């Protein structure tokens, strides 16, 4: 996390109700010991006014359960734990072996798997800019166009007219929305469209 913390500034945070490591391991399994310290030390932190957020213990549990429901048919069993999100409500999960990061996009209701560890993500991938998996350049464009001062922890930026409904993927079609509402609406629309097709 050292390089990540050096590059990205903590601009806000919410309370992270601490749970004991024993409870975390009991809930998720001893394989996830590597994730506990990150959530303990950085959970609830908002970086660069909303660009990236590390989940609290509560949000880790909440979004792991929600994603396992949303993608129940595609990923069964759901052997991943959600630890962070970006400004678009994209959710980032790590597998139990700490070998893969999977990110879930509400705008398309798709997921993408990348073969690197949590340490690789924070010490290399997000630092060197080779892979822009938090969509930082688009964030800067949206941030300036929308004149955002800060993005609250519970909110993301979604499309006013959804991509599934022929909305355009540009800054003029963006608005601030509650992340949970964003995901729920996008999933409902995607399911309806898939049933029609």
C-alpha positions as CSV (number, residue, x, y, z in Angstrom):
1,X,0.0,0.0,0.0
2,X,3.0,2.3,0.5
3,X,3.2,3.4,-3.2
4,X,-0.5,3.7,-3.5
5,X,-0.7,6.0,-0.4
6,X,2.1,8.1,-1.8
7,X,0.4,8.6,-5.2
8,X,-3.2,9.0,-4.1
9,X,-4.2,11.4,-1.3
10,X,-6.8,10.5,1.4
11,X,-9.3,13.4,1.1
12,X,-12.1,12.0,3.3
13,X,-13.1,9.0,5.3
14,X,-16.0,7.4,7.0
15,X,-16.0,5.4,10.2
16,X,-14.8,1.8,9.9
17,X,-16.3,-0.2,12.7
18,X,-13.5,-2.6,13.6
19,X,-14.2,-6.3,13.9
20,X,-11.7,-8.8,15.4
21,X,-9.5,-10.8,13.0
22,X,-10.9,-14.0,14.4
23,X,-14.4,-13.0,13.4
24,X,-13.2,-11.9,9.9
25,X,-11.4,-15.2,9.4
26,X,-14.4,-17.2,10.7
27,X,-16.7,-15.3,8.3
28,X,-14.4,-15.5,5.2
29,X,-11.9,-18.2,5.9
30,X,-8.3,-18.2,7.0
31,X,-7.1,-17.7,3.4
32,X,-8.3,-14.1,3.6
33,X,-5.9,-13.1,6.4
34,X,-4.0,-10.8,3.9
35,X,-7.1,-8.7,3.3
36,X,-7.9,-8.0,7.0
37,X,-5.0,-5.6,7.6
38,X,-5.8,-3.5,4.6
39,X,-9.4,-3.1,5.6
40,X,-8.3,-2.5,9.2
41,X,-5.8,0.2,8.3
42,X,-7.4,1.8,5.2
43,X,-11.1,0.9,5.3
44,X,-13.4,3.9,4.9
45,X,-10.8,6.0,3.2
46,X,-11.7,8.0,0.1
47,X,-8.9,8.9,-2.2
48,X,-8.6,11.9,-4.5
49,X,-12.1,13.3,-3.7
50,X,-13.9,10.1,-4.7
51,X,-11.7,8.4,-7.4
52,X,-11.2,5.3,-5.3
53,X,-12.6,4.0,-2.0
54,X,-11.5,1.2,0.2
55,X,-14.4,-0.6,1.9
56,X,-15.0,-0.7,5.6
57,X,-15.6,-4.1,7.1
58,X,-19.4,-3.4,6.8
59,X,-19.2,-2.5,3.1
60,X,-16.9,-5.5,2.4
61,X,-19.6,-7.8,3.8
62,X,-22.4,-5.9,2.2
63,X,-20.9,-5.7,-1.4
64,X,-19.6,-9.3,-1.3
65,X,-23.1,-10.5,-0.6
66,X,-24.7,-8.2,-3.2
67,X,-22.3,-9.2,-5.9
68,X,-22.7,-12.9,-5.1
69,X,-26.5,-12.3,-5.6
70,X,-26.2,-10.2,-8.8
71,X,-23.8,-12.7,-10.4
72,X,-25.1,-15.9,-8.9
73,X,-25.6,-17.5,-12.4
74,X,-22.3,-16.4,-13.8
75,X,-20.0,-17.1,-10.8
76,X,-21.0,-20.1,-8.7
77,X,-19.7,-20.4,-6.1
78,X,-18.7,-16.8,-5.6
79,X,-15.2,-17.2,-4.2
80,X,-14.3,-13.6,-4.0
81,X,-14.4,-10.8,-1.5
82,X,-15.2,-7.2,-2.4
83,X,-12.7,-4.7,-0.9
84,X,-13.0,-1.4,-2.8
85,X,-14.9,0.6,-5.4
86,X,-14.2,3.5,-7.8
87,X,-16.1,6.6,-8.7
88,X,-18.3,4.8,-11.2
89,X,-19.4,2.2,-8.6
90,X,-17.1,-0.4,-10.1
91,X,-16.5,-3.0,-7.4
92,X,-13.1,-4.7,-6.9
93,X,-12.8,-8.2,-5.5
94,X,-9.9,-10.5,-4.7
95,X,-10.0,-14.3,-4.8
96,X,-9.1,-16.4,-1.9
97,X,-5.7,-17.3,-3.3
98,X,-4.8,-13.7,-3.8
99,X,-4.0,-14.4,-7.4
100,X,-6.8,-12.6,-9.2
101,X,-8.6,-9.2,-9.0
102,X,-12.0,-9.2,-10.5
103,X,-13.8,-5.9,-11.1
104,X,-17.6,-5.6,-11.6
105,X,-19.0,-2.8,-13.7
106,X,-22.5,-1.6,-13.0
107,X,-22.8,0.3,-16.3
108,X,-22.5,-2.9,-18.4
109,X,-23.3,-5.5,-15.7
110,X,-20.1,-7.3,-16.8
111,X,-17.0,-8.4,-14.9
112,X,-13.4,-8.6,-15.8
113,X,-10.7,-10.8,-14.3
114,X,-7.1,-9.7,-14.0
115,X,-4.3,-12.1,-13.0
116,X,-2.5,-10.1,-10.3
117,X,-2.5,-10.0,-6.5
118,X,-3.7,-7.4,-4.1
119,X,-0.1,-6.3,-3.5
120,X,0.5,-6.1,-7.3
121,X,-2.6,-3.9,-7.6
122,X,-1.6,-1.3,-4.9
123,X,2.2,-1.4,-5.5
124,X,2.3,-1.7,-9.3
125,X,-0.8,-1.7,-11.4
126,X,-2.4,1.4,-10.0
127,X,0.9,3.2,-9.8
128,X,2.6,2.7,-13.2
129,X,-0.5,3.6,-15.3
130,X,-0.1,0.7,-17.7
131,X,-3.6,-0.6,-16.9
132,X,-6.2,2.1,-16.0
133,X,-8.6,-0.1,-14.2
134,X,-10.0,2.7,-12.0
135,X,-10.6,4.9,-15.0
136,X,-8.6,7.8,-13.6
137,X,-8.5,9.9,-16.9
138,X,-12.3,9.7,-17.3
139,X,-12.7,10.6,-13.6
140,X,-10.6,13.8,-14.2
141,X,-12.8,14.7,-17.2
142,X,-16.0,14.0,-15.3
143,X,-14.7,15.8,-12.1
144,X,-14.0,19.0,-14.1
145,X,-17.1,18.9,-16.3
146,X,-19.5,18.3,-13.4
147,X,-17.6,20.7,-11.1
148,X,-17.5,18.1,-8.3
149,X,-16.0,19.2,-5.0
150,X,-16.1,15.7,-3.5
151,X,-17.9,12.4,-4.0
152,X,-19.4,11.0,-0.8
153,X,-18.6,7.5,0.2
154,X,-22.1,6.1,-0.5
155,X,-22.4,7.8,-3.9
156,X,-21.0,7.1,-7.4
157,X,-21.3,8.7,-10.8
158,X,-23.6,6.8,-13.2
159,X,-25.2,7.4,-16.5
160,X,-28.5,9.5,-16.6
161,X,-29.6,7.4,-19.6
162,X,-28.2,3.9,-19.1
163,X,-25.9,2.3,-21.7
164,X,-28.3,-0.6,-21.9
165,X,-30.9,1.9,-23.1
166,X,-28.7,3.5,-25.7
167,X,-27.3,6.2,-23.4
168,X,-24.0,7.7,-24.4
169,X,-20.8,7.1,-22.4
170,X,-19.7,10.7,-22.1
171,X,-19.6,13.3,-19.3
172,X,-22.8,15.0,-20.5
173,X,-24.7,11.8,-19.6
174,X,-23.4,11.5,-16.0
175,X,-24.9,12.2,-12.6
176,X,-24.2,11.6,-9.0
177,X,-26.3,8.7,-7.6
178,X,-26.4,6.4,-4.6
179,X,-24.2,3.4,-5.4
180,X,-26.6,0.8,-4.2
181,X,-29.5,2.3,-6.2
182,X,-27.2,2.5,-9.3
183,X,-26.4,-1.2,-9.1
184,X,-29.9,-2.3,-8.3
185,X,-31.4,-0.3,-11.3
186,X,-28.7,-1.5,-13.7
187,X,-29.1,-5.1,-12.8
188,X,-32.9,-4.9,-13.1
189,X,-32.7,-3.3,-16.6
190,X,-30.0,-5.8,-17.7
191,X,-32.1,-8.7,-16.6
192,X,-35.2,-7.4,-18.4
193,X,-33.3,-6.8,-21.6
194,X,-31.7,-10.3,-21.4
195,X,-35.2,-11.8,-20.9
196,X,-36.5,-9.9,-23.9
197,X,-33.6,-11.1,-26.1
